[in-house]
Amino acid sequence: MIVKQLLMMGAALSACCFFMTYRALAIPPQEPVIRLAELQIDPAQLDDYKAALKEEIADSVRLEPGVLKLYALSVKNHPNQIRMFEMYRDQASYLAHLETPHFKNYKTTTQHMVESLTLIETEPVLLGSRQP
């Protein structure tokens, strides 16, 4: 009787391992979504824009586990030319980010400050980083 129970447990364990291996092979890992944005900000509203952007980035990183990196930079000697680097865990995380109240508030608050916006879709080639 004990042998029969051990065999049944072994079969169940084997089936479980097979299913988990099959699932791991059948569902490819999601690539991170990385976007670049080039913004031209009205120079008269640059300080207000930076304040809104600071709040949006802080909320996104704090509240959204799928937001991996959000970097805002300005072009040297052109402070109203902002460049954004955005990295999300996957497409679902990016789409969820677009629906958050803090992102929608940022878009509404800054729409009259942004003179132009160019979004650049990218594909990761090599990604490397070191934690400071």
C-alpha positions in Angstrom: 0.0 0.0 0.0 2.8 2.4 0.9 4.6 1.6 -2.3 1.5 2.4 -4.3 1.0 5.7 -2.5 4.7 6.7 -3.1 4.3 5.8 -6.8 1.2 7.9 -7.1 2.9 10.8 -5.3 5.9 10.5 -7.7 3.6 10.5 -10.7 1.8 13.6 -9.4 5.1 15.4 -8.8 6.4 14.4 -12.2 3.3 15.8 -13.8 3.6 19.0 -11.9 7.2 19.4 -12.9 6.3 18.7 -16.5 3.5 21.3 -16.5 5.7 24.0 -14.9 8.5 23.3 -17.4 6.0 23.4 -20.3 4.6 26.7 -19.1 8.1 28.2 -18.7 8.9 27.2 -22.3 5.5 28.0 -23.8 5.3 31.6 -22.5 8.3 33.6 -23.7 9.7 36.2 -21.3 8.4 39.7 -21.9 10.8 42.3 -23.2 11.0 45.5 -21.3 9.3 48.5 -23.0 11.8 51.4 -23.5 10.7 54.7 -24.9 12.5 57.9 -25.5 10.7 61.3 -25.6 11.9 64.6 -26.9 10.1 67.6 -25.5 10.3 71.3 -26.2 9.0 73.2 -23.3 7.8 76.8 -23.3 10.8 78.6 -21.6 8.4 80.9 -19.6 6.8 77.8 -18.0 9.9 75.6 -17.6 10.0 75.8 -13.7 6.3 74.8 -13.5 6.9 72.0 -16.0 9.8 70.7 -14.0 7.7 70.7 -10.8 4.9 68.7 -12.5 7.4 66.3 -14.0 9.2 65.8 -10.6 5.9 64.9 -9.0 4.8 62.5 -11.8 8.1 60.7 -11.8 8.2 60.3 -8.0 4.6 59.0 -8.0 5.2 56.6 -10.9 8.3 55.0 -9.4 6.8 54.8 -5.9 3.4 53.5 -6.9 4.0 51.4 -10.0 6.1 48.2 -9.7 6.2 48.0 -13.5 7.9 51.3 -13.9 11.6 50.4 -13.8 13.3 53.7 -14.8 12.2 57.3 -15.6 15.0 59.7 -16.3 14.5 63.3 -17.4 17.4 65.3 -18.8 17.8 68.6 -20.6 20.0 69.2 -23.6 23.2 71.0 -22.5 22.8 74.8 -22.9 19.1 74.3 -23.9 17.3 73.8 -20.6 13.8 73.8 -22.3 14.7 70.8 -24.5 13.9 67.9 -22.2 14.7 64.3 -23.1 13.0 61.4 -21.3 14.2 57.8 -20.9 11.4 55.5 -19.8 11.7 51.8 -19.0 8.8 49.5 -18.1 8.8 45.9 -17.1 6.6 44.9 -20.1 3.9 46.2 -22.4 1.2 45.7 -19.8 3.1 47.8 -17.3 3.4 50.6 -19.8 -0.3 50.5 -20.7 -1.2 50.5 -17.0 1.1 53.6 -16.4 -0.9 55.5 -19.1 -4.1 55.0 -17.1 -2.9 56.1 -13.7 -4.4 59.2 -12.1 -0.9 60.7 -11.6 0.1 60.3 -15.2 -3.3 61.7 -16.4 -2.9 64.7 -14.0 0.6 65.3 -15.4 -0.6 65.3 -19.0 -3.5 67.6 -18.2 -1.3 70.0 -16.1 1.5 70.2 -18.7 -0.3 70.1 -22.0 -0.1 73.9 -22.4 3.5 74.0 -21.4 4.7 71.5 -24.1 5.4 73.1 -27.4 6.4 69.8 -29.1 6.6 66.1 -28.2 8.2 63.4 -30.2 7.9 59.8 -28.9 10.5 57.3 -30.1 9.8 53.6 -29.9 12.9 51.5 -29.3 14.0 47.8 -29.2 16.5 46.8 -26.5 19.9 45.7 -27.9 22.0 45.5 -24.8 21.0 46.7 -21.3 23.4 47.1 -18.5 23.4 49.0 -15.2 24.9 49.2 -11.8 23.2 50.3 -8.7 24.9 53.3 -7.2 
